[in-house]
Amino acid sequence: MTRHLLEVDDLTPDELATVLDLAEDPQPEPVLAGKGMALVFQKPSARTRNSMEMAVVQLGGHPVSVRGDEVGIDTRETAEDVARTLACYHAAIGARVFSHGVLERMAAVSPVPVVNLLSDEAHPLQALADLLTLRQAWGGFKGRALAYVGDGNNVCRSLGLAGALAGLDIRVATPPAYGVPPQHADRLKALGAEVVETSRAAEAVDGADAVYTDVWASMGQEAEAAARRRAFEGFAVDERLMGAAAPGALFLHCLPAHRGEEVAAAVVDGPASRVWEQAANRMHAARGLLRFLVDAA
């Protein structure tokens, strides 16, 4: 049965640990030697494209990046037919899309693994890189608490699921109208996570071992930026808020960062920050995941 990765909880806790272990293998097997991976980008990204292309290269394969207008999903041909076509040439397909439903439709018909490079609902590869970064810093996850402050968006959702799979305590602080959907909170609890949801940033951060934030207006939400800045007053991660976290707490951000908005420059560029380790780990995490999926095929 072909394995896909549309959200991080498509992995079991043991499989997640295996992916992280494979990500740190300094001499990965060339499981994609003589093979290609199609990388479809309806939405552009510097980190996703570079990390995925290099992960494929490091596994001996050939990445082929394709713009959304080159394939015309649901304009020139259906998502299903795009997946069937790309599977004729490639050992795996990655897609960065506007709608999560497109990925689900591609995976339903694809004979090769489909990987979510980002959708409106999930960003699993970012979450894998985040966990890899934390594991490298801490050595493990037992007894650790992770606080997310900001918009309950796709990054927040995947991070929460990944943290739950790893056994982290999860705290999420969002403005009342910007929290995670109730069905997602139920999904977290089903994984056995101890989840604290609050509208007070300081409550989530209190004693946390790591603090995470993301931009307040994601790609495609530019028209909402002014309203979101007003709604998110009090949710900026600054030195004062970091001071409420545990001694030695780490700061994470998936980038790009807006200094002076969701995070203070002194935090994102300060000693607690691990944002560049996260960025580097996007490549390593992708490499580990691809090895896992190809081996499982």
C-alpha positions as CSV (number, residue, x, y, z in Angstrom):
1,M,0.0,0.0,0.0
2,T,1.4,3.4,-1.0
3,R,2.2,5.6,1.9
4,H,1.5,9.4,1.6
5,L,2.2,12.2,4.0
6,L,-0.6,14.8,4.0
7,E,-0.4,15.6,7.7
8,V,2.1,14.7,10.3
9,D,-0.2,12.3,12.1
10,D,-0.2,10.1,9.0
11,L,2.8,8.7,11.0
12,T,2.6,6.8,14.2
13,P,4.8,7.9,17.1
14,D,7.3,5.1,16.3
15,E,7.4,6.1,12.6
16,L,7.9,9.7,13.6
17,A,11.0,8.7,15.6
18,T,12.2,6.6,12.7
19,V,11.9,9.6,10.3
20,L,13.8,11.8,12.7
21,D,16.5,9.2,13.1
22,L,16.8,8.9,9.3
23,A,17.0,12.7,9.0
24,E,20.2,12.6,11.1
25,D,21.9,9.8,9.1
26,P,25.1,11.5,7.7
27,Q,25.4,8.9,4.9
28,P,21.9,8.3,3.6
29,E,21.3,5.4,1.2
30,P,20.7,6.7,-2.4
31,V,17.1,5.3,-2.5
32,L,16.2,7.7,-5.3
33,A,19.2,6.9,-7.6
34,G,18.0,7.1,-11.2
35,K,14.6,8.4,-10.1
36,G,12.8,11.7,-10.0
37,M,10.5,13.6,-7.7
38,A,8.0,16.1,-9.0
39,L,7.6,19.3,-6.8
40,V,4.5,21.2,-7.7
41,F,4.3,24.8,-6.4
42,Q,0.9,26.6,-6.6
43,K,2.4,28.8,-3.9
44,P,6.1,29.8,-4.1
45,S,8.6,29.2,-1.3
46,A,12.3,29.7,-0.9
47,R,12.8,27.2,1.9
48,T,10.5,24.5,0.7
49,R,11.9,24.5,-2.9
50,N,15.5,24.6,-1.9
51,S,15.2,22.1,1.0
52,M,13.2,19.6,-1.1
53,E,15.4,19.8,-4.2
54,M,18.5,19.2,-2.1
55,A,16.9,16.4,-0.1
56,V,16.1,14.6,-3.4
57,V,19.7,15.2,-4.7
58,Q,21.2,13.8,-1.5
59,L,19.2,10.6,-2.0
60,G,20.6,10.3,-5.5
61,G,17.5,11.5,-7.3
62,H,16.5,14.3,-9.7
63,P,14.0,16.9,-8.5
64,V,11.8,18.6,-11.1
65,S,10.1,21.7,-9.7
66,V,6.9,22.8,-11.6
67,R,5.0,26.0,-11.3
68,G,1.2,25.8,-10.7
69,D,0.5,27.4,-14.1
70,E,2.6,24.7,-15.8
71,V,0.3,21.9,-14.7
72,G,-3.0,23.9,-14.3
73,I,-4.6,21.8,-11.6
74,D,-8.4,22.0,-12.0
75,T,-8.0,24.5,-14.8
76,R,-6.3,22.6,-17.6
77,E,-6.8,19.1,-16.1
78,T,-8.0,17.6,-12.8
79,A,-5.9,17.2,-9.7
80,E,-6.3,13.4,-10.2
81,D,-5.0,13.5,-13.8
82,V,-2.0,15.7,-12.8
83,A,-1.1,13.1,-10.1
84,R,-1.5,10.2,-12.6
85,T,0.6,11.9,-15.1
86,L,3.5,12.8,-12.8
87,A,3.5,9.3,-11.4
88,C,4.3,8.1,-14.8
89,Y,7.8,9.7,-14.5
90,H,8.5,10.1,-10.8
91,A,9.0,8.0,-7.7
92,A,7.2,10.6,-5.5
93,I,5.2,13.8,-5.8
94,G,5.3,16.8,-3.6
95,A,2.8,19.6,-3.8
96,R,2.5,23.1,-2.2
97,V,-1.2,24.0,-2.7
98,F,-3.9,26.4,-1.7
99,S,-6.5,23.8,-0.9
100,H,-5.8,20.6,1.2
101,G,-8.5,18.9,-0.7
102,V,-6.3,18.9,-3.8
103,L,-3.7,16.8,-2.0
104,E,-6.3,14.4,-0.8
105,R,-7.6,13.9,-4.4
106,M,-4.0,13.4,-5.7
107,A,-3.2,10.9,-3.0
108,A,-6.4,9.0,-3.7
109,V,-5.3,8.0,-7.2
110,S,-1.5,8.2,-7.0
111,P,0.5,5.0,-7.1
112,V,3.6,6.8,-5.7
113,P,3.9,8.7,-2.4
114,V,2.3,12.2,-2.3
115,V,3.9,14.7,0.2
116,N,2.2,17.8,1.4
117,L,4.7,20.7,1.0
118,L,2.1,23.1,2.5
119,S,-1.7,23.5,2.3
120,D,-4.3,25.7,3.9
121,E,-4.7,23.1,6.6
122,A,-1.3,21.6,7.3
123,H,2.5,22.1,7.0
124,P,3.8,18.7,8.1
125,L,7.4,19.0,6.8
126,Q,7.8,22.2,8.8
127,A,6.6,20.3,11.9
128,L,9.1,17.5,11.3
129,A,12.0,20.1,11.0
130,D,10.7,21.7,14.2
131,L,10.8,18.5,16.2
132,L,14.2,17.6,14.8
133,T,15.5,21.0,15.9
134,L,14.1,20.5,19.4
135,R,15.4,17.0,19.7
136,Q,18.9,18.1,18.7
137,A,18.8,20.8,21.4
138,W,17.2,18.7,24.2
139,G,18.2,15.2,23.4
140,G,14.5,14.1,23.8
141,F,11.0,15.3,24.5
142,K,10.1,13.8,27.9
143,G,8.8,16.4,30.4
144,R,9.1,19.3,27.9
145,A,6.4,21.9,27.1
146,L,6.0,23.8,23.9
147,A,4.1,27.0,23.6
148,Y,2.7,28.4,20.4
149,V,1.7,32.0,20.3
150,G,-0.2,33.6,17.5
151,D,-2.5,32.5,14.7
152,G,-4.0,29.0,14.9
153,N,-3.0,28.4,11.3
154,N,-1.6,25.4,9.4
155,V,1.8,25.7,11.1
156,C,0.2,25.7,14.5
157,R,-2.0,22.7,13.7
158,S,0.8,20.5,12.3
159,L,3.2,21.6,15.1
160,G,0.6,20.6,17.7
161,L,0.0,17.1,16.1
162,A,3.8,16.5,15.9
163,G,4.3,17.6,19.5
164,A,1.5,15.3,20.6
165,L,3.0,12.3,18.7
166,A,6.4,13.1,20.4
167,G,4.8,13.4,23.9
168,L,5.3,17.1,24.4
169,D,2.9,19.2,26.5
170,I,1.2,21.6,24.1
171,R,0.1,25.1,24.9
172,V,-1.6,27.3,22.3
173,A,-2.4,31.0,22.8
174,T,-4.5,32.8,20.1
175,P,-6.9,35.7,19.9
176,P,-10.5,34.3,20.4
177,A,-11.4,34.5,16.7
178,Y,-8.1,32.9,15.5
179,G,-7.9,29.7,17.3
180,V,-7.6,26.2,16.0
181,P,-10.9,24.6,14.8
182,P,-12.6,22.4,17.4
183,Q,-12.1,19.3,15.3
184,H,-8.4,19.9,15.4
185,A,-8.4,20.2,19.2
186,D,-10.2,16.9,19.3
187,R,-7.6,15.4,17.1
188,L,-4.9,16.5,19.5
189,K,-6.7,15.0,22.5
190,A,-7.2,11.7,20.6
191,L,-3.4,11.4,20.5
192,G,-3.3,11.7,24.2
193,A,-1.8,15.2,24.3
194,E,-2.2,17.5,27.3
195,V,-3.3,20.7,25.5
196,V,-3.8,24.1,27.1
197,E,-5.7,26.5,24.9
198,T,-5.9,30.1,26.0
199,S,-6.3,33.7,24.8
200,R,-3.5,34.9,27.1
201,A,0.0,34.6,25.6
202,A,1.7,34.8,29.1
203,E,-0.4,31.9,30.3
204,A,0.8,29.6,27.5
205,V,4.4,30.7,27.8
206,D,4.7,30.4,31.6
207,G,7.4,27.8,32.2
208,A,7.5,26.5,28.6
209,D,10.7,25.0,27.3
210,A,10.2,26.4,23.8
211,V,8.1,29.3,22.4
212,Y,7.0,29.3,18.8
213,T,5.3,31.9,16.6
214,D,4.5,32.6,13.0
215,V,3.4,35.6,10.9
216,W,0.0,37.0,11.7
217,A,-1.0,37.3,8.0
218,S,0.1,34.3,5.9
219,M,0.5,34.3,2.1
220,G,-2.8,35.1,0.5
221,Q,-4.1,37.0,3.6
222,E,-2.4,40.3,2.8
223,A,-5.7,42.1,2.6
224,E,-6.4,41.2,6.2
225,A,-3.0,42.3,7.5
226,A,-4.2,45.6,9.1
227,A,-7.1,44.0,10.9
228,R,-4.9,41.1,12.0
229,R,-2.4,43.4,13.5
230,R,-5.1,45.0,15.6
231,A,-6.5,41.6,16.7
232,F,-3.1,40.3,17.6
233,E,-2.0,43.1,19.9
234,G,-0.4,41.5,23.0
235,F,0.7,38.4,21.1
236,A,4.1,39.6,20.0
237,V,6.9,37.4,21.3
238,D,9.3,39.9,22.8
239,E,12.0,39.7,25.5
240,R,9.4,40.3,28.3
241,L,7.2,37.4,27.1
242,M,10.3,35.1,26.7
243,G,11.1,36.0,30.3
244,A,8.0,34.1,31.4
245,A,9.3,30.9,29.8
246,A,11.5,28.4,31.5
247,P,15.2,29.3,32.0
248,G,17.1,28.4,28.7
249,A,13.8,28.3,26.7
250,L,14.3,28.2,23.0
251,F,12.6,30.4,20.4
252,L,11.3,28.9,17.1
253,H,9.8,30.5,14.0
254,C,9.1,28.9,10.6
255,L,10.1,32.1,8.7
256,P,9.8,34.5,7.1
257,A,9.8,36.7,10.2
258,H,8.4,40.2,10.5
259,R,10.6,41.8,13.1
260,G,8.7,44.3,15.2
261,E,5.4,42.6,14.5
262,E,4.9,39.0,15.7
263,V,8.5,38.8,17.1
264,A,11.0,41.3,18.4
265,A,14.3,41.5,16.6
266,A,16.1,40.9,20.0
267,V,14.3,37.5,20.2
268,V,14.5,36.2,16.7
269,D,18.2,37.3,16.4
270,G,19.0,36.6,20.0
271,P,20.7,33.7,21.8
272,A,17.5,31.7,22.4
273,S,16.6,31.6,18.7
274,R,17.0,28.4,16.7
275,V,15.3,29.7,13.5
276,W,18.3,29.0,11.3
277,E,18.7,25.5,12.6
278,Q,15.0,25.0,11.8
279,A,15.6,26.3,8.3
280,A,18.6,23.9,7.8
281,N,16.5,21.0,9.2
282,R,13.9,21.5,6.6
283,M,16.3,19.7,4.2
284,H,17.3,17.0,6.7
285,A,13.7,16.3,7.8
286,A,12.6,16.0,4.1
287,R,15.4,13.6,3.4
288,G,14.4,11.4,6.3
289,L,10.8,11.4,5.3
290,L,11.5,10.6,1.7
291,R,13.7,7.6,2.8
292,F,10.9,6.4,5.0
293,L,8.3,6.7,2.3
294,V,10.4,5.1,-0.5
295,D,11.4,2.2,1.8
296,A,7.7,1.7,2.7
297,A,6.6,1.6,-1.0
